[in-house]
């Protein structure tokens, strides 16, 4: 059995209140659920380890090399696909073959499967608004490749607010507010609903990551 660690950007470190044990566990569990669809537990001892902001990526890569860890980095590109090589150059002189990008952000993976957003809404007990309007008809994402969506985390937040309400009880009164997206709380739960085989068809970097580990 091969030990492999995937270090994933996605748990902000600047806000200690957000870095609860529960949030970290949910992050690890759901990414594990996603990648174990292809990296079978009978073949790989798969570890998912979140780290903070993109500014830590070079330090993580250095750690992988100096400590001889069998690991890869999975980070947001935060730019169009055409900027991939330019971004990789920022991590020289380290082994950039161990870097894989979510283009343009993790949320592009989520936006690629609108039915999973609907499923998430039901799982979370959200109130669906604009019931007769399909989310994929929204101008923010309609007829767009997920990798071409600029700032997908912002687009996902907008879509959740437009199509789903959260019900809260305050002082005995029911109030409805548009659902706001939380990268640390909602992101992992949405990721855990995705099908990795389909992601590999839609995102070259997802396919390259899985093949790199398997080989």
C-alpha positions in Angstrom: 0.0 0.0 0.0 1.3 3.4 -1.0 1.2 6.4 1.4 0.2 9.6 -0.4 -0.8 13.0 1.0 -2.8 15.7 -0.8 -2.2 19.1 0.7 -5.2 21.2 -0.3 -5.6 25.0 -0.1 -8.9 26.0 1.5 -8.8 26.6 5.2 -8.2 30.3 5.9 -5.6 30.7 8.6 -6.1 34.4 9.2 -9.3 33.8 11.3 -8.6 31.5 14.2 -12.3 31.3 15.0 -12.9 29.5 11.7 -10.3 26.9 12.2 -12.3 24.6 14.4 -11.7 20.9 14.7 -15.1 20.3 13.1 -14.4 22.4 10.1 -11.0 20.8 9.5 -12.5 17.3 9.9 -15.4 18.1 7.5 -12.8 19.4 4.9 -10.7 16.3 5.2 -13.6 13.9 5.2 -15.3 15.3 2.1 -12.1 15.6 0.0 -11.2 12.1 1.1 -14.7 10.9 0.0 -14.1 12.6 -3.4 -10.6 11.3 -4.1 -11.1 7.8 -2.7 -13.5 7.2 -5.6 -10.4 6.7 -7.8 -7.6 6.2 -5.3 -8.9 3.1 -3.7 -8.1 2.5 -0.1 -6.9 -1.0 -0.8 -4.0 0.5 -2.9 -3.4 3.9 -1.3 -3.1 5.1 2.2 -4.6 8.5 1.3 -4.2 11.5 3.6 -6.0 14.8 3.1 -4.4 17.8 4.8 -5.8 21.3 4.4 -3.5 24.3 4.7 -4.2 28.0 4.8 -3.8 30.6 2.1 -2.0 30.4 -1.2 0.9 32.3 0.3 1.9 29.1 2.1 2.1 27.0 -1.0 5.8 27.5 -1.7 6.6 26.7 1.9 4.5 23.5 1.7 6.3 22.5 -1.5 9.7 23.1 0.1 8.6 20.9 3.1 7.6 18.1 0.8 11.0 18.1 -0.9 13.2 18.6 2.2 11.4 15.9 4.3 10.9 13.5 1.4 7.2 13.3 1.8 5.2 11.5 -0.9 2.7 14.3 -1.4 1.2 16.8 -3.9 -0.3 20.2 -3.7 -3.8 21.1 -4.9 -4.4 24.8 -5.0 -6.6 27.5 -6.6 -5.2 29.0 -9.7 -7.1 32.3 -9.1 -6.6 33.1 -12.8 -7.6 31.9 -16.3 -6.1 28.6 -17.5 -3.8 30.4 -19.8 -1.9 31.7 -16.7 -1.0 28.2 -15.5 2.6 28.1 -16.7 3.2 31.6 -15.4 2.0 30.5 -12.0 4.1 27.4 -12.0 7.2 29.5 -12.6 6.6 31.2 -9.2 7.4 28.0 -7.5 10.8 27.4 -8.9 13.3 25.9 -8.1 11.0 23.3 -6.5 9.5 20.3 -8.3 6.4 21.9 -9.9 5.1 18.6 -11.2 3.7 18.1 -7.7 1.5 21.2 -8.1 -2.1 20.8 -9.4 -4.6 23.6 -9.8 -8.3 24.0 -9.4 -9.1 26.4 -12.2 -10.0 29.0 -11.5 -10.9 28.1 -8.0 -12.3 25.1 -6.1 -15.8 26.5 -6.6 -15.5 26.0 -10.4 -15.7 22.2 -9.6 -18.9 22.8 -7.7 -20.4 25.1 -10.4 -19.7 22.4 -13.0 -22.5 20.3 -11.5 -25.5 22.4 -10.7 -27.6 19.3 -9.7 -25.2 18.9 -6.7 -26.0 22.5 -5.6 -29.7 21.5 -5.7 -28.9 18.4 -3.7 -26.9 20.5 -1.2 -29.9 22.8 -0.8 -32.2 19.9 0.1 -29.6 18.3 2.5 -29.2 21.6 4.3 -32.9 22.3 4.6 -32.7 25.5 2.5 -35.8 27.1 1.0 -35.7 27.0 -2.8 -36.7 30.3 -4.4 -37.5 30.9 -8.0 -38.7 27.3 -8.2 -39.6 27.5 -11.9 -36.1 28.7 -12.9 -33.3 26.3 -13.5 -30.1 27.5 -12.0 -28.1 26.6 -15.0 -30.1 29.2 -17.0 -28.5 32.0 -14.8 -26.5 34.4 -16.9 -23.5 34.1 -14.5 -22.9 30.5 -15.7 -25.1 29.8 -18.7 -23.1 28.4 -21.7 -19.8 28.9 -19.9 -17.1 26.4 -19.3 -16.6 26.2 -15.6 -12.9 27.0 -16.1 -13.9 30.2 -17.8 -15.9 31.5 -14.9 -14.1 34.4 -13.3 -14.1 34.4 -9.5 -16.3 31.3 -9.2 -16.5 31.6 -5.4 -18.2 34.9 -5.8 -20.5 33.5 -8.5 -21.4 30.6 -6.2 -22.2 33.0 -3.4 -24.5 35.0 -5.7 -26.3 31.9 -7.0 -26.9 30.6 -3.5 -28.3 33.9 -2.4 -30.5 34.2 -5.5 -32.0 30.7 -5.3 -32.0 29.6 -1.6 -33.1 31.1 1.7 -32.0 30.2 5.2 -34.8 30.2 7.8 -33.9 31.5 11.2 -36.0 32.0 14.3 -35.3 35.2 16.3 -37.3 36.2 19.2 -40.0 33.8 18.2 -40.3 35.1 14.7 -39.3 33.4 11.5 -36.9 35.2 9.2 -35.7 34.3 5.8 -32.3 35.4 4.5 -30.5 34.6 1.3 -28.0 31.8 1.8 -24.4 33.1 1.9 -21.6 30.8 0.7 -19.0 29.7 3.3 -15.8 28.3 1.8 -14.9 26.5 5.0 -18.3 25.1 5.9 -20.3 24.8 2.6 -17.4 24.2 0.2 -16.3 20.8 1.6 -19.9 19.5 1.8 -20.5 20.4 -1.8 -17.2 18.9 -2.8 -18.2 15.6 -1.1 -21.3 15.4 -3.4 -19.2 15.4 -6.6 -18.3 12.5 -8.9 -14.6 12.4 -9.4 -14.8 10.6 -12.8 -17.0 13.3 -14.2 -14.6 16.0 -12.8 -11.7 14.3 -14.5 -13.6 14.6 -17.8 -14.3 18.3 -17.3 -11.0 19.4 -15.7 -7.7 18.4 -17.1 -5.9 19.1 -13.8 -8.2 16.8 -11.9 -7.4 14.0 -14.3 -3.7 14.8 -14.3 -3.7 14.6 -10.5 -5.3 11.2 -10.3 -3.1 9.8 -13.0 0.1 11.2 -11.4 -0.7 9.5 -8.1 -1.7 6.2 -9.7 1.5 6.0 -11.8 
